[in-house]
Amino acid sequence: MKKAVLALIMATSVITGAVRAANFEQGVHYFEVMSPQPVQTGDKIEVLELFWYGCPHCFRLEPVIERWLENGIPDNAEYVRLPAVLNPSWGFHARVYYTFEALGAVDSLHSTFFDEIHVRRKPMRNLDQVAEFAGRYNIPRDRFDSAYNSFAVDSKTRHSQLVSGRYDATGVPTFVVDGRYRASMSSAGGPQALMELVNFLVDKAAAERGT
């Protein structure tokens, strides 16, 4: 009986997803980027997320993205994060993300840093606060400072500041597929619908590439 109920739930989910995909409309649920941007994923379809650590919607979307990465991302797609700098004050958190990356600590600190801000209500607005946070996860202050002030982190932060506005995004989280199609939770109709829309756009972009 339980197996039958589970099978019915799974079938219903598949049908619901298929119906949603059939109803995704350009100009309503997703939009073309006015000036398509180059991708960094080669033959794979780039799925770029613009996010900001201070954004509560980005925080709520994180577990949905994690489940999608585990079970739902198409084989021909690759997920890329871009810490957006749509406001000058966001530049600090972009630098924090690239510092985590330089330390090889994105997997361990990315979601935890979101929690620090949105669950523990710590603002994380200056270097000392973030260095203290990283220190709790066995990253010494001198190592953190060295990465934070490195040329690589500086270059990547400047790049984020330069390109964030090129995707026509007015807020976060925003997804851009193959540098051409932009969507958000509000345009898609919610977190799960957004990931279904992303998969739809991956298929669309792959078909248009002829791959």
Secondary structure, 3 states (H helix, E strand, C coil): CHHHHHHHHHHHHHHHHHHHHHHCCECCCEEECCCCCCCCCCCCEEEEEEECCCCHHHHHHHHHHHHHHHHCCCCCEEEEEEECCCCHHHHHHHHHHHHHHHCCCHHHHHHHHHHHHHCCCCCCCCHHHHHHHHHCCCCCHHHHHHHHCCHHHHHHHHHHHHHHHHHCCCCCCEEEECCCEEEEHHHHCCHHHHHHHHHHHHHHHHHHHCC
